[in-house]
Amino acid sequence: MWCPPTPPSSDGDVYCDTWARPLYRRGAAAESLLPGVTRRDGRGGAPGVAGRDPRRLRLAPRPAHAPPSMFERSAAGGGGVPRPRARPRAPLPHREPPQPEWAAGEDAALRRALRLQRLPPDAPQARAPNWDWVADLVNDVARAYRSPRACRDRHDVLADPERARRKHKKPIPARRRTDDD
């Protein structure tokens, strides 16, 4: 039984309370005080072969099977004729349903939300509009869900239509000049 240590009461006391002393004896315990030795037999059944538990019997070892070599050609491998492999199916193109056009009320809510943030016209990148909050205000009056990204793209279209058109076009690949000289 473990007890928290207490200060010794005398020189012979090694952190042992007086009430706990009868629990301990000096020296080894006598044989008569030890419990008897018992052997367990198999649970609920007759013992197996040679008195062993059938669950602990070792099976005869099987010979190891080496995998076929990739570098040796064998006749059993189909004569070297490769099998046609099944092509993986191409994923279907993910098409999103077209969003309805922006209504005048949604555009007005977008402008109002940006005005309420009181950002300067040439705001630095650190003072970008809170598009999540803008989308919440726009969605209060919208007939379809408008994501923060959709609100940002719509703002770009309203603020600078030419820049928005350039943003969505793919850049023309640059041609190399060949020098004839």
C-alpha positions as CSV (number, residue, x, y, z in Angstrom):
1,M,0.0,0.0,0.0
2,W,1.5,3.3,-1.0
3,C,1.2,6.3,1.2
4,P,2.6,9.8,0.8
5,P,6.0,10.2,2.5
6,T,6.0,11.6,6.0
7,P,9.0,12.9,8.0
8,P,10.8,10.1,10.0
9,S,9.8,9.9,13.7
10,S,13.1,8.4,14.7
11,D,16.4,7.3,13.3
12,G,15.3,3.8,12.5
13,D,12.1,5.0,10.7
14,V,12.5,5.2,7.0
15,Y,9.4,7.2,6.0
16,C,6.9,4.6,7.4
17,D,3.9,5.6,9.5
18,T,3.3,3.7,12.7
19,W,-0.1,2.5,11.6
20,A,1.4,0.9,8.4
21,R,4.2,-1.0,10.2
22,P,2.1,-4.2,10.6
23,L,1.7,-4.4,6.8
24,Y,5.4,-5.0,6.3
25,R,7.7,-7.8,7.5
26,R,11.4,-7.9,7.5
27,G,13.0,-10.6,5.4
28,A,11.5,-13.1,2.9
29,A,8.0,-14.5,3.5
30,A,7.7,-18.1,4.7
31,E,6.6,-20.8,2.2
32,S,3.4,-21.4,4.2
33,L,2.4,-17.8,3.7
34,L,2.8,-17.9,-0.1
35,P,-0.2,-18.9,-2.3
36,G,-0.1,-22.4,-3.8
37,V,1.2,-23.0,-7.4
38,T,-1.6,-23.8,-9.8
39,R,-1.4,-24.7,-13.5
40,R,-4.1,-23.7,-15.9
41,D,-5.4,-26.2,-18.3
42,G,-7.1,-25.3,-21.6
43,R,-10.1,-23.1,-21.2
44,G,-13.3,-25.3,-21.3
45,G,-11.9,-28.1,-23.4
46,A,-9.6,-31.0,-23.5
47,P,-5.9,-30.3,-24.0
48,G,-4.5,-30.5,-27.5
49,V,-1.7,-32.7,-28.9
50,A,0.9,-33.4,-26.2
51,G,-0.9,-31.2,-23.7
52,R,-0.5,-28.0,-25.7
53,D,-3.1,-25.4,-26.4
54,P,-4.4,-25.9,-30.0
55,R,-4.1,-22.1,-30.5
56,R,-0.4,-22.2,-29.7
57,L,0.6,-25.1,-32.0
58,R,3.1,-24.1,-34.7
59,L,2.3,-25.0,-38.2
60,A,4.8,-26.8,-40.4
61,P,7.0,-24.2,-42.2
62,R,6.1,-23.6,-45.8
63,P,8.8,-23.1,-48.4
64,A,9.3,-19.4,-49.3
65,H,7.9,-18.3,-52.6
66,A,10.0,-16.0,-54.6
67,P,8.3,-13.4,-56.8
68,P,8.9,-13.7,-60.5
69,S,11.9,-11.8,-61.8
70,M,11.3,-8.7,-63.9
71,F,14.4,-9.4,-65.9
72,E,13.9,-13.1,-66.8
73,R,11.7,-13.9,-69.8
74,S,9.7,-17.1,-69.3
75,A,7.3,-18.9,-71.6
76,A,4.7,-18.8,-68.9
77,G,4.6,-15.1,-69.0
78,G,2.5,-14.9,-72.1
79,G,5.4,-15.3,-74.7
80,G,6.4,-11.6,-74.4
81,V,3.1,-10.3,-75.8
82,P,2.0,-7.4,-73.7
83,R,-1.6,-7.4,-72.6
84,P,-3.6,-4.4,-73.6
85,R,-4.1,-2.1,-70.6
86,A,-7.3,-0.6,-69.7
87,R,-7.2,3.2,-70.2
88,P,-8.2,5.3,-67.2
89,R,-11.4,7.1,-67.8
90,A,-11.1,10.7,-68.4
91,P,-13.0,12.8,-65.8
92,L,-16.1,14.5,-67.0
93,P,-15.6,18.2,-67.5
94,H,-16.8,20.0,-64.4
95,R,-19.4,22.5,-65.5
96,E,-20.9,24.9,-63.0
97,P,-24.4,26.0,-63.6
98,P,-24.4,29.6,-64.9
99,Q,-25.0,32.2,-62.3
100,P,-27.9,34.6,-63.1
101,E,-26.9,38.1,-64.2
102,W,-26.3,40.7,-61.5
103,A,-29.4,42.8,-60.7
104,A,-29.3,46.5,-60.2
105,G,-30.1,46.1,-56.5
106,E,-27.1,43.7,-56.1
107,D,-24.8,46.2,-57.9
108,A,-26.2,49.0,-55.6
109,A,-25.6,46.8,-52.5
110,L,-22.0,46.1,-53.7
111,R,-21.3,49.8,-54.1
112,R,-22.9,50.7,-50.8
113,A,-20.9,48.0,-48.9
114,L,-17.6,49.3,-50.4
115,R,-18.6,52.9,-49.6
116,L,-19.3,51.9,-45.9
117,Q,-15.8,50.6,-45.6
118,R,-14.5,54.1,-46.4
119,L,-11.5,53.0,-48.3
120,P,-9.5,55.6,-50.3
121,P,-9.7,55.2,-54.1
122,D,-6.0,54.2,-54.4
123,A,-6.0,52.0,-51.3
124,P,-2.7,50.0,-50.7
125,Q,-2.8,46.2,-50.7
126,A,-2.8,46.2,-46.9
127,R,-6.2,48.0,-46.9
128,A,-8.0,45.8,-49.3
129,P,-11.8,45.6,-48.9
130,N,-13.2,42.9,-46.7
131,W,-14.9,40.8,-49.4
132,D,-16.5,38.4,-47.0
133,W,-18.4,41.2,-45.3
134,V,-19.3,42.7,-48.7
135,A,-20.6,39.3,-49.9
136,D,-22.8,39.1,-46.7
137,L,-24.3,42.5,-47.4
138,V,-24.9,41.7,-51.1
139,N,-26.4,38.3,-50.3
140,D,-29.0,40.1,-48.1
141,V,-30.6,41.5,-51.3
142,A,-29.4,39.0,-53.9
143,R,-31.7,36.4,-55.5
144,A,-28.7,34.0,-55.9
145,Y,-25.7,33.4,-53.7
146,R,-22.8,35.6,-54.5
147,S,-19.4,34.5,-53.2
148,P,-16.7,37.0,-52.0
149,R,-14.7,36.2,-55.2
150,A,-17.8,36.9,-57.4
151,C,-18.3,40.2,-55.6
152,R,-14.6,41.1,-56.1
153,D,-14.8,40.2,-59.8
154,R,-18.1,42.2,-60.3
155,H,-16.4,45.2,-58.6
156,D,-13.5,44.9,-61.0
157,V,-16.0,44.8,-63.9
158,L,-17.9,47.9,-62.7
159,A,-14.8,49.9,-61.7
160,D,-12.6,49.2,-64.8
161,P,-14.3,47.1,-67.5
162,E,-11.3,47.2,-69.8
163,R,-9.0,45.9,-67.1
164,A,-11.5,43.1,-66.2
165,R,-11.6,42.1,-69.9
166,R,-7.8,41.9,-70.1
167,K,-7.7,39.9,-66.8
168,H,-9.8,37.1,-68.2
169,K,-8.1,36.8,-71.6
170,K,-5.2,34.5,-72.1
171,P,-1.9,36.3,-72.9
172,I,-0.7,35.9,-76.5
173,P,2.5,33.8,-76.5
174,A,5.6,35.9,-77.5
175,R,7.2,35.0,-80.8
176,R,10.9,34.7,-81.2
177,R,12.7,36.7,-83.8
178,T,15.1,35.0,-86.1
179,D,18.1,37.0,-87.2
180,D,19.0,36.6,-90.9
181,D,22.2,38.5,-90.6
